Amino acid sequence: MSRFVDKLPFFDRRSSPMEEAGDIPRNGLLHMHHHQPHHSGLLMQPQPSPPAKQSSFTLAQLLKRVNEARSDASSPTSSPTHSHYTIELGGSVPGSTGSDLSERMRGGGDRGSDGPLLPFVLKFTDLTYSVKQRKKRTCLPALPFRRGGGEPAEPEVPRMKTLLDNISGEAREGEIMAVLGASGSGKSTLIDAFANRIVKESLHGSVTLNGESLDSNLLKVISAYVMQDDLLYPMLTVEETLMFAAEFRLPRSLPTKEKRKRVQALIDQLGLRNAANTIIGDEGHRGVSGGERRRVSIGMDIIHDPIVLFLDEPTSGLDSTSAFMVVKVLQRIAQSGSVVVMSIHQPSYRILGLLDRLLFLSRGQTVYYGTPRALPSFFNDFGKPIPFNENPTEFALDLIRELETMPDGARDLVEHNKKWQTRMAPKAKHHDGHVEKPSLSLKEAIRASISRGKLVSGASDGSVSVHSPGELAAPAAPVSKFANPFWVEMGVLTRRAFLSTKRTPEIFIIRLAAVMVTGFILATIFWRLDDSPRGVEERLGFFAIAMSTMFYTCSDSLPVFLNERYIFLRETAYNAYRRSSYVLSHTIVGFPSLIVLSFAFALTTFFAVGLAGGADGFFFFVAIVLASFWAGSGFATFLSGVVTNVMLGFPVVVSTLAYFLLFSGFFINRDRIPRYWLWFHYLSLVKYPYEAVMQNEFSDPTRCFVRGVQMFDNTPLAALPAVLKVRVLRAMSQSLGVDIGTNTCITTGPDFLRQQAVTDLTKWDCLWITVTWGFLFRILFYISLLLGSRNKRR
C-alpha cells in the first residue's frame, strides 16, 4: 500500500512546511484523547502537536461524562444468532472485548508486525454514471442526402452521456482525499456518488465502508455533506447558527449546557472566535467574510462530529489565506478520526501540502490517483516532467486541459494511469508486508469511533445497528433517522424563525403598511354607504375588492420559502429535522402577523364604510378576513413548494387569483355561470369569503334596501321627476291590487341574497370552508416537500 501512504507510517508523515503558519488553535475539539477508562490505548496515536494551552473542553471529554452516565443504565446484550449488532456507547461488541479491540487497533498481539490497522476505509469500485442527452430540436425538416455524393451526414449525438467512467480508489480515516479536474470533469458528480445522492438504479459500481455496503439511513447518521454554496440564515450570528445546528443534530439526551460547550469549542476549532457575535449577513446586511462564512458552513455539518465528511469545493471563491485555513480545519477533522473527501478546483502549493490523496478526473475518467508526492514521477514517466518550482497540480490541470482539446482527449493519460497503477500495486503490497490487510469491520470501527468521542446523532438511545459481515442477507434493525423527537424539532425551528423575523421588522412593517393603505383608500371611497339600491351595489364592489385584496396581499408569502428552499434542502438531506416539523413551525411563525393584519384592515374599513351587524358583525368580519389571509398565505406557500423561482411564481399567483375573482359570483351570478365552468366557481377561494361577508351584511330580514320609488333607481325611469315617479307607483299599485307607497319596503336583505344566488351556504359554512382551504394548502405544501426535496440525481 505504499502508493497510498507514500512509504511512511500513517501518522508519521512529515507536517507541511506551512503547518505552523495556520493561526487555528491546535488543541481544538476534534483532537483525539486517550484517557477512556474502559478502552485505554484503543486508538492509534497521531503525531503529537506542539503543546498549547487548552481553552475549552474537547468533545471526547464532554461525551466521556455522558457515556459514563449511560453505561450505568445500559447493559450490552448480544446473541450469536442475531442478524445485526448493536453498538453502544461504552458497550462491547459480541465476541470481543474492549481490550481485544484495542489490541487489534494498535496492531498488537500476534499481528504486531503488520503495523497499525486503519479503522475506516471508504472504498469505491468501478463507479459509472450516465445520463440521457436531450436531442437538439429544430424547426426545419431534415433533408434527405443524395446518393453517391453530397455532404456527409452530421454525426448523431449519443443518447447517453457518461459522467463517471469506472472510477475506483479509496479514502482512509485520518486523510484528506481531494478530487481535482477542470469544470465539467465530474468532480461534484463523484462526490454525490460517494454521498449516496444518486439513485441506485442509475449508479453502477459499489461504495463500501470497511468492506460493507452502507444503508442510506446509516450513511446519513454517520456522515455529513457540505455543499458548494454557503446556505445560511443571514440575520443569525455565527454562534446562533452553530447552536441551532447543535440543537438539530445532537440528541436530546445531551444537556443544553453541554451542547453550548460543544459549540464554543467548535468556534475555537474553526477560528471564528472574533466573529462569534457577528451576523452572517447578505447583500443588504454587512456580516462575516467569505472565509468565515465557509467555515461556518462546515461547522454546521460537523457539529455532530461525523465519521465521514464530504465537501463540494469548500475553497471555491476564497482567497489563498482563507482557503488554506479552511483546508487546515479539514486536516484536523480528518486527524480526529474522520474520512474527509472533497472536490477542489485548483489548490495552492500550501494546500497541496495538506492533502493526502489526489484523484484527477478528465471527462469522468481517472487520469491520476495517488499521493501528491508521486505526481512528479508519474508525469515524468508520461514524458511530461513537471518543471522545477512549479505547482504540480497546476501543471497537471493545464496538461489535462491541453489534452482535452485534442480529438482523443486525455485517453493516453488515462491508459498511462492504468499501467502506472498496475506497476505500483506490487510495490505497495510489498511495503505493507502482506498482500491484503483486513481493516476493522464496520461495527467495530463505529463502536471504536464512538468510544473515543465521536457522536452519532442518529443514535438517540445510544445505539446504532449495523449488519454482521456474515449475515448481510438478514434484515437489519432500523437506525434512528432523527436525533430529536418531533416537538423538539418544531420548537427549535420556531425559535429560529421568530429570531430571524424579529431582526427583519421592515418586512412586516411594509406588509402592514400595504394593508393599512389599502384599507384607507377603500374606506375613503366607500365612506358611509346608505341603504339605497346604489349603496347595495357599492357594498358589493367593496366586498369583492376587499376580499380579493386579502389574497393578493398574501402573495408576499411566495418568496419566504423560496429564499429558504436550499437551506431547507441542505438541512433535511441528512435528517436534521422532519419536513412536518418545518411545515408546522412555518405555520406557527406566520400566524400572529395574520391576526394583526386582520384587525388592522377591519378597524380601518368596517366602521368607516358603515357595515351592519354591530359587535357581532365586526368580529365575524375580522374572522373572515383572518380566514382569507390564512387561505391566501396557504395558497402562496403551496405554490412556493411547487415552483422554484420567484419570477415563475408571481405570474402564477396573480393569474390564478384573477380567475378566482372572476368566478367568485361578483361579476356573474352562480346560476348564470355555464355548467362546464361551474366547478371552478366552487374552487374559487374568493367565493366563500365574498359570500360570507354578503350574508353578514344582508341577512337581517328587517333591514330594507329598496323602498317605494327607489325601485326605479338604476333604470331609465330614474330620470323622471319625483312627482311623476309617485304617479307611476300609484298606477302600479292599482293595477296589482297591492298598496305600494313611497315608504313600502320592496326588497329586504334576504331578498337581495336570493337575487345574487347566495343561498346554498350559510356564513359560518363559508368561514369554515375558507379555513379548511388554508389547512388543505399546507398539507399540499407538505406533500410537495416530500416529493420535491429529494436530493438525489436521476
C-alpha positions in Angstrom: 0.0 0.0 0.0 3.0 2.3 -0.4 1.3 4.3 -3.1 -1.4 5.3 -0.6 0.8 6.2 2.4 3.8 7.2 0.5 6.0 4.6 2.1 5.7 6.1 5.5 3.6 5.0 8.6 0.2 6.5 8.5 0.5 9.1 11.3 4.3 9.6 10.9 4.3 11.7 7.8 6.1 15.0 8.0 3.9 18.0 8.5 3.6 20.6 5.9 6.1 23.4 5.9 3.2 25.8 6.3 1.7 23.9 9.2 2.9 26.3 11.8 1.6 29.2 9.7 -2.0 28.4 10.4 -3.4 30.5 13.2 -6.1 28.0 14.2 -5.6 26.6 17.7 -4.0 23.2 17.6 -5.7 21.9 20.8 -9.2 22.2 19.3 -12.2 20.0 19.8 -11.5 17.3 17.3 -8.2 16.0 18.5 -8.1 12.5 19.8 -7.6 11.9 23.5 -6.7 8.6 25.1 -7.9 8.6 28.6 -11.0 6.4 28.2 -11.3 4.2 31.4 -12.6 1.1 29.6 -10.5 1.4 26.4 -7.1 2.5 27.2 -4.8 2.5 24.2 -7.7 2.0 21.9 -6.7 4.2 19.1 -3.5 4.9 17.1 -1.6 7.8 18.5 -1.3 10.7 16.0 1.8 12.7 15.7 1.8 14.9 18.9 1.0 18.5 18.4 3.0 21.3 19.9 1.9 22.0 23.4 -0.7 24.7 23.8 -2.9 25.9 26.5 -6.3 24.3 26.3 -9.1 26.9 26.5 -12.1 24.6 26.3 -13.3 21.1 26.8 -12.9 18.7 23.9 -15.8 16.7 22.5 -14.2 13.5 23.8 -14.1 14.9 27.3 -17.7 16.0 27.2 -19.0 12.8 25.8 -16.9 10.8 28.2 -19.2 12.0 31.0 -22.3 11.3 29.0 -21.0 7.8 28.2 -20.2 7.0 31.8 -23.7 8.1 32.8 -25.2 6.0 30.1 -23.1 2.9 30.8 -24.8 2.7 34.3 -28.2 2.4 32.7 -27.3 0.3 29.7 -26.1 -3.3 29.6 -25.0 -4.6 26.2 -26.7 -7.8 25.1 -25.8 -9.9 22.2 -26.6 -13.2 20.7 -24.7 -15.1 18.0 -27.9 -15.8 16.2 -28.8 -12.2 15.7 -28.6 -10.8 12.2 -27.3 -7.4 13.4 -25.1 -5.9 16.1 -25.9 -3.1 18.5 -23.1 -0.8 19.0 -23.5 1.0 22.3 -21.6 3.9 23.8 -19.1 2.3 26.1 -20.6 -1.2 25.3 -18.9 -4.3 24.0 -19.1 -6.0 20.7 -20.3 -9.6 20.6 -17.4 -11.9 20.6 -14.7 -9.4 21.5 -13.7 -7.3 24.5 -12.6 -3.7 24.6 -9.0 -4.9 25.2 -9.2 -7.2 22.2 -10.4 -4.4 20.0 -7.7 -2.1 21.4 -5.0 -4.7 20.6 -6.4 -5.0 17.0 -6.5 -1.3 16.6 -2.9 -1.0 17.8 -1.8 -4.0 15.8 -0.6 -5.7 18.9 -0.6 -9.4 19.7 0.2 -11.8 17.0 -0.2 -9.2 14.3 2.1 -6.6 15.7 4.4 -6.8 12.7 1.6 -5.7 10.4 1.6 -2.2 11.7 -1.4 -0.1 12.8 -4.7 -1.0 11.3 -6.9 1.8 9.9 -10.4 1.7 11.4 -12.3 3.3 8.5 -11.7 2.7 4.8 -14.1 4.2 2.2 -13.6 2.2 -0.9 -15.2 2.9 -4.3 -15.0 0.4 -7.2 -15.9 0.9 -10.9 -18.3 3.8 -10.3 -20.1 4.5 -13.6 -22.9 7.0 -14.1 -24.6 8.0 -17.3 -27.4 10.4 -18.1 -29.7 10.8 -21.1 -28.9 13.6 -23.5 -31.7 15.7 -25.0 -31.7 15.8 -28.7 -31.4 19.2 -30.3 -34.8 20.2 -31.8 -35.0 22.2 -35.0 -38.0 23.8 -36.8 -36.6 22.8 -40.2 -37.3 19.3 -41.5 -34.3 17.0 -42.1 -33.3 17.0 -45.8 -32.5 13.6 -47.4 -28.9 13.1 -48.7 -28.2 12.4 -52.3 -26.9 9.0 -53.2 -23.3 8.8 -54.4 -22.4 12.2 -53.2 -23.4 15.2 -51.3 -22.4 16.4 -47.9 -21.7 13.8 -45.2 -24.4 13.5 -42.6 -23.8 15.1 -39.2 -22.7 12.7 -36.5 -25.5 11.7 -34.3 -25.4 12.8 -30.7 -25.1 9.7 -28.4 -28.3 9.1 -26.4 -26.3 8.6 -23.1 -23.5 10.8 -21.8 -21.1 9.2 -19.3 -20.3 11.5 -16.4 -18.3 8.9 -14.4 -16.4 6.1 -16.1 -15.1 3.2 -13.9 -13.8 5.3 -11.1 -12.0 3.3 -8.4 -10.0 4.1 -5.3 -10.3 4.5 -1.6 -10.2 7.1 1.2 -9.0 6.4 4.7 -9.6 7.8 8.1 -7.1 10.5 9.0 -6.6 11.5 5.4 -7.9 14.1 3.1 -8.7 12.8 -0.4 -9.1 15.6 -3.0 -10.9 15.2 -6.3 -9.5 17.6 -8.9 -10.3 18.4 -12.5 -11.5 21.1 -14.8 -15.1 22.3 -14.8 -17.4 19.6 -16.1 -14.9 16.8 -15.4 -17.2 15.1 -12.9 -15.9 16.3 -9.5 -19.3 17.2 -8.0 -20.9 14.1 -9.6 -18.3 11.8 -7.9 -18.8 13.5 -4.5 -22.6 12.9 -5.0 -21.9 9.3 -5.8 -19.9 8.9 -2.5 -22.6 10.6 -0.5 -25.5 8.4 -1.9 -27.0 11.4 -3.7 -27.5 9.4 -7.0 -30.3 6.9 -7.3 -29.1 3.3 -7.1 -30.7 2.4 -10.4 -28.5 5.0 -12.3 -25.2 4.5 -10.5 -23.2 1.4 -11.2 -20.3 0.1 -9.1 -20.0 0.0 -5.3 -19.2 2.3 -2.4 -18.3 0.5 0.8 -17.1 1.4 4.2 -14.8 -1.2 5.7 -15.9 -3.6 3.0 -19.6 -3.3 3.9 -22.3 -1.6 1.8 -23.8 1.4 3.5 -27.5 1.6 4.2 -28.9 5.0 3.3 -30.2 5.8 6.8 -26.9 4.7 8.4 -24.9 6.9 6.0 -27.0 9.9 6.9 -26.3 9.3 10.5 -22.5 8.9 10.3 -21.7 11.3 7.5 -22.2 14.9 6.5 -22.3 16.7 3.2 -21.1 20.3 2.8 -22.5 21.9 -0.4 -20.6 24.3 -2.5 -22.8 27.3 -1.7 -23.0 28.8 1.8 -26.6 28.3 2.6 -27.1 30.2 5.9 -29.7 32.4 7.5 -28.3 35.9 7.0 -29.7 37.5 10.2 -28.3 34.9 12.7 -24.9 35.3 14.3 -22.2 32.7 13.9 -22.8 31.4 17.4 -26.5 31.2 17.0 -26.2 29.4 13.7 -23.9 26.7 15.2 -26.1 26.5 18.3 -29.2 25.8 16.3 -27.3 23.2 14.3 -26.3 21.6 17.6 -29.9 21.5 18.7 -30.9 19.8 15.5 -28.1 17.3 15.2 -27.2 16.4 18.8 -29.5 14.2 20.7 -31.9 15.5 23.3 -30.2 13.3 25.9 -27.2 15.7 25.8 -27.9 18.6 28.1 -28.1 22.1 26.6 -25.1 23.2 28.7 -23.0 20.5 27.0 -24.3 21.5 23.6 -23.3 25.1 24.3 -19.8 23.9 25.3 -19.6 21.9 22.1 -20.4 25.0 20.1 -17.9 27.1 21.9 -15.2 24.5 21.4 -16.1 24.3 17.7 -15.9 28.0 17.3 -12.4 27.9 18.6 -11.5 25.0 16.4 -12.8 26.8 13.3 -11.0 30.0 14.2 -14.3 32.0 14.5 -13.9 33.5 18.0 -13.7 37.1 16.8 -16.7 36.7 14.6 -18.9 34.7 17.0 -21.3 37.5 17.6 -21.4 38.8 14.1 -24.4 38.1 11.8 -23.8 36.0 8.7 -25.0 38.9 6.5 -26.1 39.1 2.9 -26.2 41.7 0.1 -28.1 44.2 2.3 -26.5 43.5 5.6 -22.8 43.5 6.3 -21.6 40.3 8.0 -18.7 37.9 8.2 -16.1 37.5 5.5 -16.3 34.8 2.8 -13.7 32.6 4.5 -15.6 32.8 7.8 -18.9 32.1 6.1 -17.4 28.9 4.6 -16.1 27.7 7.9 -19.5 28.3 9.5 -21.0 26.1 6.7 -18.5 23.4 7.5 -19.1 23.8 11.3 -22.9 23.3 10.8 -22.2 19.9 9.3 -19.5 18.7 11.6 -21.4 19.8 14.8 -22.2 16.1 15.4 -18.6 15.1 14.7 -19.4 12.8 11.7 -17.3 9.8 10.8 -17.4 10.6 7.0 -17.3 14.1 5.7 -18.0 15.0 2.0 -17.3 18.6 0.7 -18.1 20.0 -2.7 -15.4 22.6 -3.5 -15.1 24.1 0.0 -12.4 26.6 -1.1 -14.4 28.0 -4.1 -14.5 31.8 -4.2 -12.0 32.2 -1.3 -8.6 34.0 -1.3 -5.5 32.0 -0.7 -5.2 32.5 3.0 -8.9 31.8 3.7 -8.8 28.7 1.5 -5.7 27.4 3.4 -7.3 28.0 6.8 -10.4 26.0 5.6 -8.3 23.0 4.5 -6.3 23.3 7.7 -9.5 22.8 9.6 -10.4 19.8 7.4 -7.0 18.3 8.2 -7.7 18.4 11.9 -11.1 17.0 11.3 -9.5 14.1 9.5 -6.9 13.6 12.2 -9.7 13.4 14.8 -10.9 10.1 13.2 -12.9 11.1 10.1 -12.7 10.2 6.5 -12.6 13.5 4.5 -13.4 13.6 0.8 -13.6 16.9 -1.0 -13.5 18.3 -4.5 -11.2 21.3 -5.2 -10.7 23.2 -8.4 -7.0 24.3 -8.2 -5.2 24.1 -4.9 -2.3 26.3 -4.0 1.1 24.9 -3.1 0.4 25.3 0.6 -3.0 23.5 0.3 -1.3 20.7 -1.6 0.9 20.0 1.4 -2.2 19.3 3.5 -3.7 16.8 1.1 -3.0 13.0 1.4 -4.6 11.6 -1.8 -5.4 13.1 -5.2 -7.8 11.9 -7.8 -7.6 13.7 -11.1 -10.6 13.5 -13.5 -11.0 14.3 -17.1 -14.4 13.9 -18.6 -15.4 11.4 -16.0 -12.3 9.2 -16.3 -9.4 8.8 -13.8 -6.1 10.3 -15.1 -4.3 10.1 -11.8 -4.9 8.5 -8.4 -2.2 8.6 -5.7 -0.3 10.8 -3.3 0.8 14.3 -4.1 4.4 13.3 -3.7 4.2 10.7 -6.6 3.0 13.3 -9.1 6.4 14.2 -10.4 7.4 10.6 -11.1 4.0 9.9 -12.7 4.3 12.7 -15.2 8.0 12.1 -15.8 7.1 8.5 -16.9 4.4 10.0 -19.1 7.0 12.1 -20.8 5.9 15.4 -19.4 8.1 16.2 -16.5 7.0 18.9 -14.1 9.2 22.0 -14.3 11.1 22.9 -11.2 9.3 25.2 -8.7 6.0 24.8 -10.5 2.9 23.8 -8.6 2.3 20.1 -9.6 -1.4 20.4 -9.6 -1.5 23.5 -11.8 0.8 21.7 -14.2 -1.4 18.6 -14.2 -4.6 20.6 -14.7 -3.1 22.6 -17.5 -1.8 19.5 -19.2 -5.2 17.8 -18.9 -7.0 20.9 -20.4 -4.5 20.8 -23.3 -5.1 17.1 -23.9 -8.9 17.6 -23.8 -8.7 19.9 -26.8 -7.3 17.1 -28.9 -9.6 14.6 -30.8 -8.7 11.7 -28.5 -8.9 13.8 -25.3 -6.9 12.5 -22.4 -7.1 8.9 -23.5 -3.3 8.5 -23.4 -3.1 9.8 -19.9 -5.9 7.5 -18.8 -4.1 4.5 -20.2 -0.9 5.6 -18.6 -2.6 5.9 -15.2 -3.9 2.3 -15.6 -0.4 1.0 -16.3 1.0 3.1 -13.5 -1.5 1.7 -11.0 -0.7 -1.9 -12.2 3.0 -1.3 -11.9 2.8 0.3 -8.5 0.4 -2.2 -6.9 3.1 -4.9 -6.1 5.4 -2.4 -4.5 2.5 -1.2 -2.3 1.7 -4.7 -1.2 5.4 -5.5 -0.5 5.7 -2.4 1.6 2.6 -3.3 3.6 4.2 -6.7 4.5 1.4 -8.9 3.1 -1.0 -9.0 0.2 -4.2 -7.8 1.9 -4.5 -6.3 5.3 -8.0 -6.6 6.7 -9.3 -3.5 8.3 -11.8 -3.4 11.2 -15.3 -4.4 10.4 -17.9 -1.6 10.3 -19.5 -2.5 13.6 -16.1 -2.5 15.4 -15.0 0.7 13.7 -18.2 2.6 14.6 -18.0 1.4 18.2 -14.4 2.4 18.5 -15.2 5.8 17.0 -18.0 6.4 19.5 -15.9 5.3 22.4 -13.3 7.9 21.6 -15.7 10.8 21.4 -17.4 10.6 18.1 -21.1 11.5 18.4 -23.5 9.7 16.1 -26.6 11.9 16.2 -29.0 9.3 14.9 -28.3 7.1 17.9 -30.6 9.0 20.3 -30.8 6.0 22.5 -27.0 5.4 22.4 -27.0 2.6 19.9 -26.6 2.2 16.1 -27.5 -1.1 14.5 -25.4 -2.5 11.5 -25.2 -5.8 9.7 -22.9 -8.5 10.8 -20.4 -9.2 7.9 -21.5 -12.8 7.6 -25.2 -12.2 7.9 -25.9 -9.5 5.3 -28.9 -11.2 3.9 -30.9 -10.9 7.1 -32.8 -7.7 7.8 -31.1 -5.1 9.9 -32.6 -3.4 12.8 -33.8 0.1 11.9 -31.5 3.1 12.5 -33.0 6.1 14.2 -33.2 8.7 11.5 -33.5 11.8 13.6 -31.6 13.0 16.6 -34.6 14.6 18.4 -38.4 14.0 18.7 -40.9 15.9 16.6 -41.9 18.5 19.2 -38.3 19.4 20.0 -37.6 20.0 16.3 -40.7 22.1 15.9 -39.7 24.2 18.9 -36.2 24.8 17.7 -37.4 25.7 14.2 -40.0 28.1 15.6 -37.4 29.9 17.8 -35.0 30.2 14.9 -37.7 31.6 12.6 -39.0 34.1 15.2 -35.5 35.3 15.8 -34.8 35.8 12.1 -38.2 37.6 11.7 -37.6 39.8 14.6 -34.3 41.1 13.1 -36.1 42.0 9.8 -39.1 44.0 11.0 -39.1 46.0 7.8 -40.8 43.1 6.0 -43.8 43.0 8.4 -43.9 46.8 8.6 -44.2 47.1 4.8 -46.9 44.4 4.7 -48.8 46.2 7.4 -48.5 49.5 5.7 -49.8 48.0 2.4 -52.9 46.6 4.2 -53.5 49.9 6.0 -53.1 52.0 2.9 -55.5 49.7 1.0 -58.0 49.9 3.8 -57.7 53.7 4.0 -58.3 54.0 0.3 -61.3 51.7 0.4 -62.7 53.5 3.5 -62.5 56.9 1.8 -64.0 55.7 -1.4 -66.9 53.8 0.2 -67.4 56.2 3.0 -70.7 55.7 5.0 -72.7 53.8 2.4 -76.5 54.2 2.7 -79.2 51.6 2.3 -80.3 52.6 -1.1 -80.1 50.4 -4.2 -77.0 52.4 -5.2 -75.5 51.7 -1.8 -76.2 48.0 -2.2 -74.2 47.9 -5.5 -71.4 49.9 -3.9 -71.3 47.4 -1.0 -70.9 44.5 -3.5 -67.9 46.3 -5.1 -66.3 46.9 -1.7 -66.7 43.3 -0.7 -65.3 42.0 -3.9 -62.3 44.3 -3.9 -61.7 43.8 -0.1 -61.7 40.0 -0.2 -59.6 39.7 -3.3 -57.1 42.2 -1.8 -56.6 39.9 1.1 -55.5 37.2 -1.3 -53.3 39.4 -3.4 -51.6 40.8 -0.3 -50.7 37.2 0.7 -48.6 36.8 -2.5 -45.7 38.1 -0.5 -45.6 34.7 1.3 -44.3 33.2 -2.0 -40.6 34.2 -1.7 -40.4 33.3 2.0 -39.9 29.6 1.4 -38.2 30.2 -2.0 -35.5 32.1 -0.1 -35.1 29.3 2.4 -35.6 26.4 -0.1 -31.9 25.4 -0.4 -31.3 25.9 3.3 -34.2 23.5 3.9 -32.8 21.0 1.3 -29.4 21.1 2.9 -30.7 20.6 6.4 -33.2 17.8 5.6 -30.8 16.0 3.3 -29.1 14.4 6.3 -32.2 14.3 8.6 -31.5 17.4 10.7 -35.3 17.6 11.2 -38.6 16.3 9.8 -40.4 18.0 7.0 -43.6 18.0 9.0 -41.8 19.9 11.8 -40.8 22.6 9.3 -44.3 22.9 7.9 -45.9 23.3 11.4 -43.2 25.8 12.6 -43.6 27.8 9.4 -47.4 28.0 10.1 -46.9 28.9 13.7 -44.5 31.7 13.0 -46.6 33.3 10.3 -50.0 33.2 12.1 -49.5 36.0 14.6 -48.8 38.5 11.8 -52.1 37.4 10.1 -54.0 38.3 13.2 -52.5 41.8 13.4 -53.2 42.4 9.7 -56.8 41.2 10.0 -57.6 43.6 12.9 -55.8 46.4 11.2 -57.9 46.1 8.0 -61.2 45.5 9.8 -60.7 48.6 12.1 -59.8 50.7 9.1 -62.8 49.7 6.9 -65.7 48.2 8.9 -66.9 51.3 10.7 -65.8 53.8 8.0 -67.9 52.0 5.3 -70.8 51.7 7.7 -71.3 47.9 7.6 -74.0 46.3 9.6 -74.0 43.8 12.4 -72.7 45.7 15.4 -70.1 44.0 17.6 -71.0 40.5 16.4 -70.8 41.6 12.8 -67.4 43.3 13.4 -65.8 40.2 14.9 -67.2 38.0 12.2 -65.8 40.4 9.7 -62.4 40.1 11.4 -62.7 36.3 11.4 -63.5 36.0 7.7 -60.7 38.5 6.9 -58.3 36.3 9.0 -59.6 33.2 7.3 -58.9 34.9 3.9 -55.4 35.7 5.0 -55.0 32.2 6.2 -56.2 30.6 3.0 -54.3 33.0 0.8 -51.0 32.6 2.6 -51.5 28.8 2.4 -52.1 29.0 -1.3 -48.9 31.1 -1.8 -46.9 28.8 0.4 -48.1 25.7 -1.5 -47.0 27.3 -4.8 -43.6 28.2 -3.3 -43.2 24.4 -2.8 -44.1 23.7 -6.4 -42.3 26.4 -8.3 -38.6 27.0 -7.9 -38.3 30.6 -9.0 -39.9 33.8 -7.8 -40.2 35.0 -11.4 -42.3 31.9 -12.2 -44.3 32.1 -9.0 -45.7 35.6 -9.1 -47.4 35.3 -12.6 -49.0 32.0 -11.4 -50.3 33.6 -8.2 -51.6 36.8 -9.9 -53.3 35.0 -12.7 -54.8 32.3 -10.5 -56.2 34.9 -8.1 -57.7 36.8 -11.1 -59.5 33.6 -12.1 -60.8 33.1 -8.5 -62.2 36.6 -8.5 -63.8 36.1 -12.0 -65.7 33.0 -10.8 -66.5 34.3 -7.3 -70.0 35.3 -8.2 -69.4 39.1 -8.2 -69.2 39.6 -12.0 -71.7 36.8 -12.8 -74.1 35.0 -10.5 -73.8 31.4 -9.8 -76.9 30.5 -11.7 -75.6 32.3 -14.8 -72.3 30.6 -14.9 -72.1 27.9 -17.7 -72.3 24.4 -16.4 -68.9 23.4 -17.8 -67.3 26.2 -15.6 -69.4 25.7 -12.5 -66.7 23.5 -10.9 -64.3 26.5 -11.0 -66.8 28.5 -9.1 -66.7 26.1 -6.2 -62.9 26.0 -6.3 -62.6 29.8 -6.2 -61.0 30.9 -2.9 -62.7 34.3 -3.2 -66.2 32.8 -3.5 -66.5 31.8 0.2 -65.2 35.0 1.9 -67.3 37.1 -0.6 -70.5 35.2 0.2 -69.7 35.2 3.9 -69.5 39.0 4.2 -72.5 39.4 2.0 -74.6 37.2 4.3 -73.1 39.0 7.3 -74.4 42.3 5.8 -77.7 41.3 4.2 -79.0 38.5 6.4 -81.2 40.8 8.5 -84.8 40.5 7.2 -85.9 43.7 9.0 -83.5 45.8 7.0 -84.9 47.3 3.8 -82.8 48.3 0.8 -85.4 49.3 -1.7 -88.4 51.5 -0.7 -91.2 52.8 -2.9 -89.9 54.9 -5.8 -86.4 53.6 -5.1 -87.3 50.6 -7.3 -86.9 53.0 -10.3 -83.2 53.6 -9.5 -80.7 52.1 -11.9 -83.4 52.0 -14.6 -84.3 54.5 -17.3 -87.2 55.7 -15.1 -84.7 57.1 -12.6 -84.5 60.3 -14.7 -88.3 61.0 -14.2 -89.3 63.8 -11.8 -90.2 62.7 -8.3 -93.9 63.6 -8.7 -94.2 61.5 -11.9 -92.5 58.6 -10.1 -95.2 58.7 -7.4 -97.9 58.7 -10.0 -96.4 55.7 -11.7 -96.1 53.9 -8.4 -99.8 54.6 -7.7 -100.8 53.2 -11.1 -98.8 50.1 -10.4 -100.4 49.7 -7.0 -103.9 50.0 -8.6 -103.1 47.5 -11.3 -101.6 44.9 -9.0 -104.2 45.4 -6.3 -101.4 45.9 -3.7 -100.9 49.1 -1.7 -97.4 50.3 -2.6 -96.5 53.6 -1.1 -93.3 55.7 -1.0 -92.2 54.0 2.2 -93.2 50.5 1.3 -90.3 48.0 1.5 -89.8 46.4 -1.8 -86.5 44.4 -1.2 -85.0 43.2 2.0 -81.6 41.8 2.7 -82.6 38.1 2.2 -84.4 39.1 -1.0 -81.2 40.6 -2.3 -79.2 37.4 -1.4 -81.7 35.3 -3.4 -81.2 37.7 -6.3 -77.5 37.1 -6.1 -77.9 33.3 -5.8 -76.2 33.4 -2.4 -78.4 30.8 -0.8 -76.6 27.4 -0.8 -74.3 28.1 2.2 -74.5 29.9 5.5 -71.9 32.5 6.5 -70.5 30.0 9.0 -70.2 27.4 6.3 -68.3 29.8 4.2 -66.0 30.7 7.1 -65.1 27.1 7.9 -64.6 26.2 4.2 -62.2 29.1 3.9 -60.3 27.8 7.0 -60.3 24.3 5.5 -58.7 25.6 2.3 -55.9 27.0 4.4 -55.2 23.7 6.1 -55.5 21.8 2.7 -52.9 24.0 1.0 -50.5 23.5 3.9 -51.0 19.7 3.6 -50.3 20.0 -0.1 -47.2 22.1 0.7 -46.0 19.2 2.9 -46.6 16.7 0.1 -44.7 19.0 -2.3 -41.8 19.0 0.1 -41.8 15.2 0.3 -41.9 14.8 -3.5 -39.8 17.8 -4.5 -37.0 17.8 -1.9 -35.3 14.5 -2.8 -31.6 15.3 -3.0 -30.7 12.6 -5.5 -29.8 12.7 -9.1 -31.7 10.6 -11.5 
